[in-house]
Amino acid sequence: MIVLQKYLDEKKFTIDYIHDLEALKELSHEFGCVGFEMPPFDSQAKLEFFRVISESGVLPRKTFSMGHAQEKRYYLEARRIK
């Protein structure tokens, strides 16, 4: 994942992090789009994730959107309503 993220950052692509597999499939079929399905965190990965947070004191990029896609949508729409 780190290698992929570095490549995407260097090329300055427009990126959205999708957490719903069906939405990812639908969006990646649009012209000029590609989707990468990443495996879910297993128990060991979750432990490592929390260790990194406790040591560094910051959350990794895009952590706010770790919830379900529908919940992220409601959050973003509510921010626009104000």
mmCIF file of the N, C-alpha and C atoms, coordinates in Angstrom:
data_MODEL
# 
_entry.id   MODEL 
# 
loop_
_atom_site.group_PDB 
_atom_site.id 
_atom_site.type_symbol 
_atom_site.label_atom_id 
_atom_site.label_alt_id 
_atom_site.label_comp_id 
_atom_site.label_asym_id 
_atom_site.label_entity_id 
_atom_site.label_seq_id 
_atom_site.pdbx_PDB_ins_code 
_atom_site.Cartn_x 
_atom_site.Cartn_y 
_atom_site.Cartn_z 
_atom_site.occupancy 
_atom_site.B_iso_or_equiv 
_atom_site.pdbx_formal_charge 
_atom_site.auth_seq_id 
_atom_site.auth_comp_id 
_atom_site.auth_asym_id 
_atom_site.auth_atom_id 
_atom_site.pdbx_PDB_model_num 
ATOM 1   N N  . MET A 1 1  ? 0.818   -1.194 0.000   1.00 0.00 ? 1  MET A N  1 
ATOM 2   C CA . MET A 1 1  ? 0.000   0.000  0.000   1.00 0.00 ? 1  MET A CA 1 
ATOM 3   C C  . MET A 1 1  ? 0.860   1.255  0.000   1.00 0.00 ? 1  MET A C  1 
ATOM 4   N N  . ILE A 1 2  ? 1.952   1.243  0.715   1.00 0.00 ? 2  ILE A N  1 
ATOM 5   C CA . ILE A 1 2  ? 2.809   2.428  0.799   1.00 0.00 ? 2  ILE A CA 1 
ATOM 6   C C  . ILE A 1 2  ? 3.380   2.770  -0.576  1.00 0.00 ? 2  ILE A C  1 
ATOM 7   N N  . VAL A 1 3  ? 3.792   1.762  -1.340  1.00 0.00 ? 3  VAL A N  1 
ATOM 8   C CA . VAL A 1 3  ? 4.340   2.005  -2.675  1.00 0.00 ? 3  VAL A CA 1 
ATOM 9   C C  . VAL A 1 3  ? 3.270   2.614  -3.583  1.00 0.00 ? 3  VAL A C  1 
ATOM 10  N N  . LEU A 1 4  ? 2.072   2.072  -3.544  1.00 0.00 ? 4  LEU A N  1 
ATOM 11  C CA . LEU A 1 4  ? 0.969   2.604  -4.344  1.00 0.00 ? 4  LEU A CA 1 
ATOM 12  C C  . LEU A 1 4  ? 0.668   4.043  -3.952  1.00 0.00 ? 4  LEU A C  1 
ATOM 13  N N  . GLN A 1 5  ? 0.603   4.330  -2.663  1.00 0.00 ? 5  GLN A N  1 
ATOM 14  C CA . GLN A 1 5  ? 0.293   5.689  -2.197  1.00 0.00 ? 5  GLN A CA 1 
ATOM 15  C C  . GLN A 1 5  ? 1.362   6.681  -2.660  1.00 0.00 ? 5  GLN A C  1 
ATOM 16  N N  . LYS A 1 6  ? 2.631   6.289  -2.578  1.00 0.00 ? 6  LYS A N  1 
ATOM 17  C CA . LYS A 1 6  ? 3.706   7.182  -3.025  1.00 0.00 ? 6  LYS A CA 1 
ATOM 18  C C  . LYS A 1 6  ? 3.580   7.491  -4.514  1.00 0.00 ? 6  LYS A C  1 
ATOM 19  N N  . TYR A 1 7  ? 3.277   6.477  -5.303  1.00 0.00 ? 7  TYR A N  1 
ATOM 20  C CA . TYR A 1 7  ? 3.108   6.666  -6.748  1.00 0.00 ? 7  TYR A CA 1 
ATOM 21  C C  . TYR A 1 7  ? 1.955   7.624  -7.036  1.00 0.00 ? 7  TYR A C  1 
ATOM 22  N N  . LEU A 1 8  ? 0.827   7.410  -6.384  1.00 0.00 ? 8  LEU A N  1 
ATOM 23  C CA . LEU A 1 8  ? -0.339  8.263  -6.603  1.00 0.00 ? 8  LEU A CA 1 
ATOM 24  C C  . LEU A 1 8  ? -0.050  9.706  -6.180  1.00 0.00 ? 8  LEU A C  1 
ATOM 25  N N  . ASP A 1 9  ? 0.678   9.887  -5.088  1.00 0.00 ? 9  ASP A N  1 
ATOM 26  C CA . ASP A 1 9  ? 1.041   11.223 -4.617  1.00 0.00 ? 9  ASP A CA 1 
ATOM 27  C C  . ASP A 1 9  ? 1.957   11.941 -5.621  1.00 0.00 ? 9  ASP A C  1 
ATOM 28  N N  . GLU A 1 10 ? 2.927   11.204 -6.156  1.00 0.00 ? 10 GLU A N  1 
ATOM 29  C CA . GLU A 1 10 ? 3.874   11.796 -7.101  1.00 0.00 ? 10 GLU A CA 1 
ATOM 30  C C  . GLU A 1 10 ? 3.188   12.248 -8.377  1.00 0.00 ? 10 GLU A C  1 
ATOM 31  N N  . LYS A 1 11 ? 2.221   11.491 -8.842  1.00 0.00 ? 11 LYS A N  1 
ATOM 32  C CA . LYS A 1 11 ? 1.526   11.805 -10.097 1.00 0.00 ? 11 LYS A CA 1 
ATOM 33  C C  . LYS A 1 11 ? 0.433   12.843 -9.918  1.00 0.00 ? 11 LYS A C  1 
ATOM 34  N N  . LYS A 1 12 ? 0.129   13.187 -8.678  1.00 0.00 ? 12 LYS A N  1 
ATOM 35  C CA . LYS A 1 12 ? -0.882  14.202 -8.354  1.00 0.00 ? 12 LYS A CA 1 
ATOM 36  C C  . LYS A 1 12 ? -2.256  13.881 -8.950  1.00 0.00 ? 12 LYS A C  1 
ATOM 37  N N  . PHE A 1 13 ? -2.648  12.617 -8.871  1.00 0.00 ? 13 PHE A N  1 
ATOM 38  C CA . PHE A 1 13 ? -3.983  12.215 -9.309  1.00 0.00 ? 13 PHE A CA 1 
ATOM 39  C C  . PHE A 1 13 ? -5.025  12.747 -8.327  1.00 0.00 ? 13 PHE A C  1 
ATOM 40  N N  . THR A 1 14 ? -6.243  12.907 -8.807  1.00 0.00 ? 14 THR A N  1 
ATOM 41  C CA . THR A 1 14 ? -7.363  13.191 -7.918  1.00 0.00 ? 14 THR A CA 1 
ATOM 42  C C  . THR A 1 14 ? -7.782  11.866 -7.310  1.00 0.00 ? 14 THR A C  1 
ATOM 43  N N  . ILE A 1 15 ? -7.838  11.806 -5.984  1.00 0.00 ? 15 ILE A N  1 
ATOM 44  C CA . ILE A 1 15 ? -8.080  10.541 -5.296  1.00 0.00 ? 15 ILE A CA 1 
ATOM 45  C C  . ILE A 1 15 ? -9.263  10.680 -4.355  1.00 0.00 ? 15 ILE A C  1 
ATOM 46  N N  . ASP A 1 16 ? -10.106 9.646  -4.334  1.00 0.00 ? 16 ASP A N  1 
ATOM 47  C CA . ASP A 1 16 ? -11.164 9.546  -3.340  1.00 0.00 ? 16 ASP A CA 1 
ATOM 48  C C  . ASP A 1 16 ? -11.039 8.163  -2.727  1.00 0.00 ? 16 ASP A C  1 
ATOM 49  N N  . TYR A 1 17 ? -11.201 8.085  -1.436  1.00 0.00 ? 17 TYR A N  1 
ATOM 50  C CA . TYR A 1 17 ? -11.101 6.817  -0.728  1.00 0.00 ? 17 TYR A CA 1 
ATOM 51  C C  . TYR A 1 17 ? -12.520 6.304  -0.484  1.00 0.00 ? 17 TYR A C  1 
ATOM 52  N N  . ILE A 1 18 ? -12.872 5.216  -1.150  1.00 0.00 ? 18 ILE A N  1 
ATOM 53  C CA . ILE A 1 18 ? -14.218 4.653  -1.108  1.00 0.00 ? 18 ILE A CA 1 
ATOM 54  C C  . ILE A 1 18 ? -14.216 3.432  -0.193  1.00 0.00 ? 18 ILE A C  1 
ATOM 55  N N  . HIS A 1 19 ? -15.210 3.340  0.681   1.00 0.00 ? 19 HIS A N  1 
ATOM 56  C CA . HIS A 1 19 ? -15.255 2.235  1.629   1.00 0.00 ? 19 HIS A CA 1 
ATOM 57  C C  . HIS A 1 19 ? -16.436 1.308  1.405   1.00 0.00 ? 19 HIS A C  1 
ATOM 58  N N  . ASP A 1 20 ? -17.011 1.363  0.235   1.00 0.00 ? 20 ASP A N  1 
ATOM 59  C CA . ASP A 1 20 ? -18.128 0.493  -0.115  1.00 0.00 ? 20 ASP A CA 1 
ATOM 60  C C  . ASP A 1 20 ? -17.766 -0.185 -1.424  1.00 0.00 ? 20 ASP A C  1 
ATOM 61  N N  . LEU A 1 21 ? -17.653 -1.501 -1.407  1.00 0.00 ? 21 LEU A N  1 
ATOM 62  C CA . LEU A 1 21 ? -17.167 -2.233 -2.566  1.00 0.00 ? 21 LEU A CA 1 
ATOM 63  C C  . LEU A 1 21 ? -18.038 -2.000 -3.796  1.00 0.00 ? 21 LEU A C  1 
ATOM 64  N N  . GLU A 1 22 ? -19.355 -1.988 -3.635  1.00 0.00 ? 22 GLU A N  1 
ATOM 65  C CA . GLU A 1 22 ? -20.234 -1.775 -4.782  1.00 0.00 ? 22 GLU A CA 1 
ATOM 66  C C  . GLU A 1 22 ? -20.042 -0.378 -5.368  1.00 0.00 ? 22 GLU A C  1 
ATOM 67  N N  . ALA A 1 23 ? -19.898 0.623  -4.504  1.00 0.00 ? 23 ALA A N  1 
ATOM 68  C CA . ALA A 1 23 ? -19.654 1.986  -4.992  1.00 0.00 ? 23 ALA A CA 1 
ATOM 69  C C  . ALA A 1 23 ? -18.306 2.063  -5.698  1.00 0.00 ? 23 ALA A C  1 
ATOM 70  N N  . LEU A 1 24 ? -17.301 1.399  -5.170  1.00 0.00 ? 24 LEU A N  1 
ATOM 71  C CA . LEU A 1 24 ? -15.987 1.371  -5.805  1.00 0.00 ? 24 LEU A CA 1 
ATOM 72  C C  . LEU A 1 24 ? -16.075 0.782  -7.203  1.00 0.00 ? 24 LEU A C  1 
ATOM 73  N N  . LYS A 1 25 ? -16.768 -0.347 -7.332  1.00 0.00 ? 25 LYS A N  1 
ATOM 74  C CA . LYS A 1 25 ? -16.916 -0.986 -8.649  1.00 0.00 ? 25 LYS A CA 1 
ATOM 75  C C  . LYS A 1 25 ? -17.633 -0.070 -9.630  1.00 0.00 ? 25 LYS A C  1 
ATOM 76  N N  . GLU A 1 26 ? -18.695 0.562  -9.174  1.00 0.00 ? 26 GLU A N  1 
ATOM 77  C CA . GLU A 1 26 ? -19.472 1.454  -10.041 1.00 0.00 ? 26 GLU A CA 1 
ATOM 78  C C  . GLU A 1 26 ? -18.642 2.652  -10.491 1.00 0.00 ? 26 GLU A C  1 
ATOM 79  N N  . LEU A 1 27 ? -17.972 3.299  -9.558  1.00 0.00 ? 27 LEU A N  1 
ATOM 80  C CA . LEU A 1 27 ? -17.184 4.487  -9.884  1.00 0.00 ? 27 LEU A CA 1 
ATOM 81  C C  . LEU A 1 27 ? -15.975 4.166  -10.756 1.00 0.00 ? 27 LEU A C  1 
ATOM 82  N N  . SER A 1 28 ? -15.374 3.002  -10.562 1.00 0.00 ? 28 SER A N  1 
ATOM 83  C CA . SER A 1 28 ? -14.170 2.671  -11.323 1.00 0.00 ? 28 SER A CA 1 
ATOM 84  C C  . SER A 1 28 ? -14.470 2.321  -12.770 1.00 0.00 ? 28 SER A C  1 
ATOM 85  N N  . HIS A 1 29 ? -15.736 2.161  -13.113 1.00 0.00 ? 29 HIS A N  1 
ATOM 86  C CA . HIS A 1 29 ? -16.112 1.900  -14.507 1.00 0.00 ? 29 HIS A CA 1 
ATOM 87  C C  . HIS A 1 29 ? -16.276 3.181  -15.315 1.00 0.00 ? 29 HIS A C  1 
ATOM 88  N N  . GLU A 1 30 ? -16.212 4.349  -14.659 1.00 0.00 ? 30 GLU A N  1 
ATOM 89  C CA . GLU A 1 30 ? -16.325 5.611  -15.375 1.00 0.00 ? 30 GLU A CA 1 
ATOM 90  C C  . GLU A 1 30 ? -15.047 5.867  -16.168 1.00 0.00 ? 30 GLU A C  1 
ATOM 91  N N  . PHE A 1 31 ? -15.176 6.609  -17.249 1.00 0.00 ? 31 PHE A N  1 
ATOM 92  C CA . PHE A 1 31 ? -14.040 6.910  -18.112 1.00 0.00 ? 31 PHE A CA 1 
ATOM 93  C C  . PHE A 1 31 ? -12.936 7.624  -17.329 1.00 0.00 ? 31 PHE A C  1 
ATOM 94  N N  . GLY A 1 32 ? -11.710 7.146  -17.469 1.00 0.00 ? 32 GLY A N  1 
ATOM 95  C CA . GLY A 1 32 ? -10.568 7.777  -16.825 1.00 0.00 ? 32 GLY A CA 1 
ATOM 96  C C  . GLY A 1 32 ? -10.407 7.450  -15.356 1.00 0.00 ? 32 GLY A C  1 
ATOM 97  N N  . CYS A 1 33 ? -11.161 6.482  -14.869 1.00 0.00 ? 33 CYS A N  1 
ATOM 98  C CA . CYS A 1 33 ? -11.104 6.123  -13.446 1.00 0.00 ? 33 CYS A CA 1 
ATOM 99  C C  . CYS A 1 33 ? -10.566 4.711  -13.270 1.00 0.00 ? 33 CYS A C  1 
ATOM 100 N N  . VAL A 1 34 ? -9.987  4.485  -12.124 1.00 0.00 ? 34 VAL A N  1 
ATOM 101 C CA . VAL A 1 34 ? -9.520  3.151  -11.766 1.00 0.00 ? 34 VAL A CA 1 
ATOM 102 C C  . VAL A 1 34 ? -9.782  2.966  -10.276 1.00 0.00 ? 34 VAL A C  1 
ATOM 103 N N  . GLY A 1 35 ? -10.054 1.742  -9.873  1.00 0.00 ? 35 GLY A N  1 
ATOM 104 C CA . GLY A 1 35 ? -10.297 1.459  -8.468  1.00 0.00 ? 35 GLY A CA 1 
ATOM 105 C C  . GLY A 1 35 ? -9.343  0.393  -7.962  1.00 0.00 ? 35 GLY A C  1 
ATOM 106 N N  . PHE A 1 36 ? -8.898  0.532  -6.734  1.00 0.00 ? 36 PHE A N  1 
ATOM 107 C CA . PHE A 1 36 ? -8.045  -0.457 -6.089  1.00 0.00 ? 36 PHE A CA 1 
ATOM 108 C C  . PHE A 1 36 ? -8.783  -0.981 -4.870  1.00 0.00 ? 36 PHE A C  1 
ATOM 109 N N  . GLU A 1 37 ? -9.047  -2.280 -4.862  1.00 0.00 ? 37 GLU A N  1 
ATOM 110 C CA . GLU A 1 37 ? -9.691  -2.898 -3.697  1.00 0.00 ? 37 GLU A CA 1 
ATOM 111 C C  . GLU A 1 37 ? -8.598  -3.401 -2.768  1.00 0.00 ? 37 GLU A C  1 
ATOM 112 N N  . MET A 1 38 ? -8.597  -2.889 -1.558  1.00 0.00 ? 38 MET A N  1 
ATOM 113 C CA . MET A 1 38 ? -7.596  -3.285 -0.583  1.00 0.00 ? 38 MET A CA 1 
ATOM 114 C C  . MET A 1 38 ? -8.225  -4.273 0.403   1.00 0.00 ? 38 MET A C  1 
ATOM 115 N N  . PRO A 1 39 ? -7.441  -5.212 0.923   1.00 0.00 ? 39 PRO A N  1 
ATOM 116 C CA . PRO A 1 39 ? -8.000  -6.168 1.879   1.00 0.00 ? 39 PRO A CA 1 
ATOM 117 C C  . PRO A 1 39 ? -8.355  -5.478 3.196   1.00 0.00 ? 39 PRO A C  1 
ATOM 118 N N  . PRO A 1 40 ? -9.350  -5.993 3.892   1.00 0.00 ? 40 PRO A N  1 
ATOM 119 C CA . PRO A 1 40 ? -9.703  -5.400 5.187   1.00 0.00 ? 40 PRO A CA 1 
ATOM 120 C C  . PRO A 1 40 ? -8.592  -5.662 6.209   1.00 0.00 ? 40 PRO A C  1 
ATOM 121 N N  . PHE A 1 41 ? -8.558  -4.824 7.241   1.00 0.00 ? 41 PHE A N  1 
ATOM 122 C CA . PHE A 1 41 ? -7.602  -5.031 8.329   1.00 0.00 ? 41 PHE A CA 1 
ATOM 123 C C  . PHE A 1 41 ? -7.916  -6.334 9.049   1.00 0.00 ? 41 PHE A C  1 
ATOM 124 N N  . ASP A 1 42 ? -6.899  -7.133 9.291   1.00 0.00 ? 42 ASP A N  1 
ATOM 125 C CA . ASP A 1 42 ? -7.077  -8.288 10.161  1.00 0.00 ? 42 ASP A CA 1 
ATOM 126 C C  . ASP A 1 42 ? -6.718  -7.851 11.584  1.00 0.00 ? 42 ASP A C  1 
ATOM 127 N N  . SER A 1 43 ? -6.831  -8.751 12.536  1.00 0.00 ? 43 SER A N  1 
ATOM 128 C CA . SER A 1 43 ? -6.578  -8.409 13.944  1.00 0.00 ? 43 SER A CA 1 
ATOM 129 C C  . SER A 1 43 ? -5.175  -7.860 14.162  1.00 0.00 ? 43 SER A C  1 
ATOM 130 N N  . GLN A 1 44 ? -4.181  -8.450 13.519  1.00 0.00 ? 44 GLN A N  1 
ATOM 131 C CA . GLN A 1 44 ? -2.797  -8.003 13.688  1.00 0.00 ? 44 GLN A CA 1 
ATOM 132 C C  . GLN A 1 44 ? -2.603  -6.600 13.111  1.00 0.00 ? 44 GLN A C  1 
ATOM 133 N N  . ALA A 1 45 ? -3.192  -6.339 11.961  1.00 0.00 ? 45 ALA A N  1 
ATOM 134 C CA . ALA A 1 45 ? -3.068  -5.019 11.341  1.00 0.00 ? 45 ALA A CA 1 
ATOM 135 C C  . ALA A 1 45 ? -3.711  -3.950 12.221  1.00 0.00 ? 45 ALA A C  1 
ATOM 136 N N  . LYS A 1 46 ? -4.825  -4.276 12.857  1.00 0.00 ? 46 LYS A N  1 
ATOM 137 C CA . LYS A 1 46 ? -5.482  -3.315 13.741  1.00 0.00 ? 46 LYS A CA 1 
ATOM 138 C C  . LYS A 1 46 ? -4.591  -2.995 14.938  1.00 0.00 ? 46 LYS A C  1 
ATOM 139 N N  . LEU A 1 47 ? -3.949  -4.008 15.489  1.00 0.00 ? 47 LEU A N  1 
ATOM 140 C CA . LEU A 1 47 ? -3.042  -3.771 16.612  1.00 0.00 ? 47 LEU A CA 1 
ATOM 141 C C  . LEU A 1 47 ? -1.874  -2.879 16.189  1.00 0.00 ? 47 LEU A C  1 
ATOM 142 N N  . GLU A 1 48 ? -1.341  -3.118 15.022  1.00 0.00 ? 48 GLU A N  1 
ATOM 143 C CA . GLU A 1 48 ? -0.234  -2.315 14.501  1.00 0.00 ? 48 GLU A CA 1 
ATOM 144 C C  . GLU A 1 48 ? -0.688  -0.875 14.262  1.00 0.00 ? 48 GLU A C  1 
ATOM 145 N N  . PHE A 1 49 ? -1.884  -0.718 13.733  1.00 0.00 ? 49 PHE A N  1 
ATOM 146 C CA . PHE A 1 49 ? -2.452  0.602  13.466  1.00 0.00 ? 49 PHE A CA 1 
ATOM 147 C C  . PHE A 1 49 ? -2.509  1.430  14.745  1.00 0.00 ? 49 PHE A C  1 
ATOM 148 N N  . PHE A 1 50 ? -3.022  0.836  15.816  1.00 0.00 ? 50 PHE A N  1 
ATOM 149 C CA . PHE A 1 50 ? -3.134  1.559  17.081  1.00 0.00 ? 50 PHE A CA 1 
ATOM 150 C C  . PHE A 1 50 ? -1.771  1.821  17.712  1.00 0.00 ? 50 PHE A C  1 
ATOM 151 N N  . ARG A 1 51 ? -0.819  0.927  17.500  1.00 0.00 ? 51 ARG A N  1 
ATOM 152 C CA . ARG A 1 51 ? 0.531   1.142  18.006  1.00 0.00 ? 51 ARG A CA 1 
ATOM 153 C C  . ARG A 1 51 ? 1.158   2.360  17.324  1.00 0.00 ? 51 ARG A C  1 
ATOM 154 N N  . VAL A 1 52 ? 1.011   2.462  16.026  1.00 0.00 ? 52 VAL A N  1 
ATOM 155 C CA . VAL A 1 52 ? 1.569   3.593  15.279  1.00 0.00 ? 52 VAL A CA 1 
ATOM 156 C C  . VAL A 1 52 ? 0.943   4.904  15.747  1.00 0.00 ? 52 VAL A C  1 
ATOM 157 N N  . ILE A 1 53 ? -0.357  4.900  15.968  1.00 0.00 ? 53 ILE A N  1 
ATOM 158 C CA . ILE A 1 53 ? -1.035  6.112  16.440  1.00 0.00 ? 53 ILE A CA 1 
ATOM 159 C C  . ILE A 1 53 ? -0.513  6.515  17.817  1.00 0.00 ? 53 ILE A C  1 
ATOM 160 N N  . SER A 1 54 ? -0.380  5.545  18.707  1.00 0.00 ? 54 SER A N  1 
ATOM 161 C CA . SER A 1 54 ? 0.076   5.884  20.059  1.00 0.00 ? 54 SER A CA 1 
ATOM 162 C C  . SER A 1 54 ? 1.517   6.383  20.060  1.00 0.00 ? 54 SER A C  1 
ATOM 163 N N  . GLU A 1 55 ? 2.346   5.884  19.165  1.00 0.00 ? 55 GLU A N  1 
ATOM 164 C CA . GLU A 1 55 ? 3.742   6.325  19.103  1.00 0.00 ? 55 GLU A CA 1 
ATOM 165 C C  . GLU A 1 55 ? 3.893   7.672  18.404  1.00 0.00 ? 55 GLU A C  1 
ATOM 166 N N  . SER A 1 56 ? 3.132   7.896  17.342  1.00 0.00 ? 56 SER A N  1 
ATOM 167 C CA . SER A 1 56 ? 3.304   9.124  16.565  1.00 0.00 ? 56 SER A CA 1 
ATOM 168 C C  . SER A 1 56 ? 2.400   10.252 17.041  1.00 0.00 ? 56 SER A C  1 
ATOM 169 N N  . GLY A 1 57 ? 1.276   9.892  17.660  1.00 0.00 ? 57 GLY A N  1 
ATOM 170 C CA . GLY A 1 57 ? 0.356   10.911 18.155  1.00 0.00 ? 57 GLY A CA 1 
ATOM 171 C C  . GLY A 1 57 ? -0.568  11.488 17.097  1.00 0.00 ? 57 GLY A C  1 
ATOM 172 N N  . VAL A 1 58 ? -0.482  10.983 15.879  1.00 0.00 ? 58 VAL A N  1 
ATOM 173 C CA . VAL A 1 58 ? -1.362  11.472 14.816  1.00 0.00 ? 58 VAL A CA 1 
ATOM 174 C C  . VAL A 1 58 ? -1.998  10.293 14.094  1.00 0.00 ? 58 VAL A C  1 
ATOM 175 N N  . LEU A 1 59 ? -3.146  10.552 13.513  1.00 0.00 ? 59 LEU A N  1 
ATOM 176 C CA . LEU A 1 59 ? -3.824  9.526  12.728  1.00 0.00 ? 59 LEU A CA 1 
ATOM 177 C C  . LEU A 1 59 ? -3.324  9.565  11.288  1.00 0.00 ? 59 LEU A C  1 
ATOM 178 N N  . PRO A 1 60 ? -3.249  8.417  10.639  1.00 0.00 ? 60 PRO A N  1 
ATOM 179 C CA . PRO A 1 60 ? -2.842  8.398  9.227   1.00 0.00 ? 60 PRO A CA 1 
ATOM 180 C C  . PRO A 1 60 ? -3.831  9.158  8.352   1.00 0.00 ? 60 PRO A C  1 
ATOM 181 N N  . ARG A 1 61 ? -3.373  9.539  7.188   1.00 0.00 ? 61 ARG A N  1 
ATOM 182 C CA . ARG A 1 61 ? -4.196  10.269 6.232   1.00 0.00 ? 61 ARG A CA 1 
ATOM 183 C C  . ARG A 1 61 ? -5.488  9.514  5.931   1.00 0.00 ? 61 ARG A C  1 
ATOM 184 N N  . LYS A 1 62 ? -6.569  10.228 5.801   1.00 0.00 ? 62 LYS A N  1 
ATOM 185 C CA . LYS A 1 62 ? -7.893  9.710  5.452   1.00 0.00 ? 62 LYS A CA 1 
ATOM 186 C C  . LYS A 1 62 ? -8.511  8.833  6.531   1.00 0.00 ? 62 LYS A C  1 
ATOM 187 N N  . THR A 1 63 ? -8.024  8.891  7.742   1.00 0.00 ? 63 THR A N  1 
ATOM 188 C CA . THR A 1 63 ? -8.558  8.061  8.803   1.00 0.00 ? 63 THR A CA 1 
ATOM 189 C C  . THR A 1 63 ? -9.998  8.410  9.135   1.00 0.00 ? 63 THR A C  1 
ATOM 190 N N  . PHE A 1 64 ? -10.376 9.681  8.970   1.00 0.00 ? 64 PHE A N  1 
ATOM 191 C CA . PHE A 1 64 ? -11.741 10.062 9.320   1.00 0.00 ? 64 PHE A CA 1 
ATOM 192 C C  . PHE A 1 64 ? -12.756 9.260  8.536   1.00 0.00 ? 64 PHE A C  1 
ATOM 193 N N  . SER A 1 65 ? -12.375 8.789  7.362   1.00 0.00 ? 65 SER A N  1 
ATOM 194 C CA . SER A 1 65 ? -13.334 8.105  6.507   1.00 0.00 ? 65 SER A CA 1 
ATOM 195 C C  . SER A 1 65 ? -13.286 6.589  6.654   1.00 0.00 ? 65 SER A C  1 
ATOM 196 N N  . MET A 1 66 ? -12.832 6.109  7.795   1.00 0.00 ? 66 MET A N  1 
ATOM 197 C CA . MET A 1 66 ? -12.735 4.668  7.975   1.00 0.00 ? 66 MET A CA 1 
ATOM 198 C C  . MET A 1 66 ? -14.090 4.002  8.185   1.00 0.00 ? 66 MET A C  1 
ATOM 199 N N  . GLY A 1 67 ? -15.118 4.762  8.389   1.00 0.00 ? 67 GLY A N  1 
ATOM 200 C CA . GLY A 1 67 ? -16.446 4.190  8.611   1.00 0.00 ? 67 GLY A CA 1 
ATOM 201 C C  . GLY A 1 67 ? -17.071 3.684  7.328   1.00 0.00 ? 67 GLY A C  1 
ATOM 202 N N  . HIS A 1 68 ? -18.347 3.393  7.404   1.00 0.00 ? 68 HIS A N  1 
ATOM 203 C CA . HIS A 1 68 ? -19.075 2.916  6.233   1.00 0.00 ? 68 HIS A CA 1 
ATOM 204 C C  . HIS A 1 68 ? -19.296 4.055  5.253   1.00 0.00 ? 68 HIS A C  1 
ATOM 205 N N  . ALA A 1 69 ? -19.388 3.724  3.971   1.00 0.00 ? 69 ALA A N  1 
ATOM 206 C CA . ALA A 1 69 ? -19.522 4.726  2.922   1.00 0.00 ? 69 ALA A CA 1 
ATOM 207 C C  . ALA A 1 69 ? -20.755 5.600  3.128   1.00 0.00 ? 69 ALA A C  1 
ATOM 208 N N  . GLN A 1 70 ? -21.866 5.013  3.516   1.00 0.00 ? 70 GLN A N  1 
ATOM 209 C CA . GLN A 1 70 ? -23.103 5.772  3.712   1.00 0.00 ? 70 GLN A CA 1 
ATOM 210 C C  . GLN A 1 70 ? -22.940 6.799  4.837   1.00 0.00 ? 70 GLN A C  1 
ATOM 211 N N  . GLU A 1 71 ? -22.245 6.421  5.899   1.00 0.00 ? 71 GLU A N  1 
ATOM 212 C CA . GLU A 1 71 ? -22.008 7.352  7.000   1.00 0.00 ? 71 GLU A CA 1 
ATOM 213 C C  . GLU A 1 71 ? -21.123 8.503  6.554   1.00 0.00 ? 71 GLU A C  1 
ATOM 214 N N  . LYS A 1 72 ? -20.126 8.230  5.738   1.00 0.00 ? 72 LYS A N  1 
ATOM 215 C CA . LYS A 1 72 ? -19.257 9.287  5.220   1.00 0.00 ? 72 LYS A CA 1 
ATOM 216 C C  . LYS A 1 72 ? -20.084 10.240 4.366   1.00 0.00 ? 72 LYS A C  1 
ATOM 217 N N  . ARG A 1 73 ? -20.976 9.705  3.554   1.00 0.00 ? 73 ARG A N  1 
ATOM 218 C CA . ARG A 1 73 ? -21.821 10.538 2.701   1.00 0.00 ? 73 ARG A CA 1 
ATOM 219 C C  . ARG A 1 73 ? -22.659 11.498 3.548   1.00 0.00 ? 73 ARG A C  1 
ATOM 220 N N  . TYR A 1 74 ? -23.288 10.984 4.596   1.00 0.00 ? 74 TYR A N  1 
ATOM 221 C CA . TYR A 1 74 ? -24.104 11.838 5.461   1.00 0.00 ? 74 TYR A CA 1 
ATOM 222 C C  . TYR A 1 74 ? -23.261 12.935 6.103   1.00 0.00 ? 74 TYR A C  1 
ATOM 223 N N  . TYR A 1 75 ? -22.064 12.583 6.535   1.00 0.00 ? 75 TYR A N  1 
ATOM 224 C CA . TYR A 1 75 ? -21.157 13.563 7.135   1.00 0.00 ? 75 TYR A CA 1 
ATOM 225 C C  . TYR A 1 75 ? -20.831 14.687 6.153   1.00 0.00 ? 75 TYR A C  1 
ATOM 226 N N  . LEU A 1 76 ? -20.454 14.312 4.928   1.00 0.00 ? 76 LEU A N  1 
ATOM 227 C CA . LEU A 1 76 ? -20.082 15.311 3.932   1.00 0.00 ? 76 LEU A CA 1 
ATOM 228 C C  . LEU A 1 76 ? -21.263 16.168 3.518   1.00 0.00 ? 76 LEU A C  1 
ATOM 229 N N  . GLU A 1 77 ? -22.444 15.555 3.370   1.00 0.00 ? 77 GLU A N  1 
ATOM 230 C CA . GLU A 1 77 ? -23.627 16.320 2.987   1.00 0.00 ? 77 GLU A CA 1 
ATOM 231 C C  . GLU A 1 77 ? -24.033 17.282 4.106   1.00 0.00 ? 77 GLU A C  1 
ATOM 232 N N  . ALA A 1 78 ? -23.935 16.848 5.344   1.00 0.00 ? 78 ALA A N  1 
ATOM 233 C CA . ALA A 1 78 ? -24.290 17.711 6.470   1.00 0.00 ? 78 ALA A CA 1 
ATOM 234 C C  . ALA A 1 78 ? -23.366 18.920 6.547   1.00 0.00 ? 78 ALA A C  1 
ATOM 235 N N  . ARG A 1 79 ? -22.111 18.755 6.226   1.00 0.00 ? 79 ARG A N  1 
ATOM 236 C CA . ARG A 1 79 ? -21.177 19.873 6.226   1.00 0.00 ? 79 ARG A CA 1 
ATOM 237 C C  . ARG A 1 79 ? -21.531 20.894 5.169   1.00 0.00 ? 79 ARG A C  1 
ATOM 238 N N  . ARG A 1 80 ? -22.082 20.444 4.041   1.00 0.00 ? 80 ARG A N  1 
ATOM 239 C CA . ARG A 1 80 ? -22.461 21.370 2.964   1.00 0.00 ? 80 ARG A CA 1 
ATOM 240 C C  . ARG A 1 80 ? -23.724 22.153 3.301   1.00 0.00 ? 80 ARG A C  1 
ATOM 241 N N  . ILE A 1 81 ? -24.615 21.593 4.093   1.00 0.00 ? 81 ILE A N  1 
ATOM 242 C CA . ILE A 1 81 ? -25.905 22.213 4.392   1.00 0.00 ? 81 ILE A CA 1 
ATOM 243 C C  . ILE A 1 81 ? -25.742 23.471 5.227   1.00 0.00 ? 81 ILE A C  1 
ATOM 244 N N  . LYS A 1 82 ? -24.982 23.402 6.291   1.00 0.00 ? 82 LYS A N  1 
ATOM 245 C CA . LYS A 1 82 ? -24.762 24.493 7.258   1.00 0.00 ? 82 LYS A CA 1 
ATOM 246 C C  . LYS A 1 82 ? -25.898 25.447 7.271   1.00 0.00 ? 82 LYS A C  1 
# 
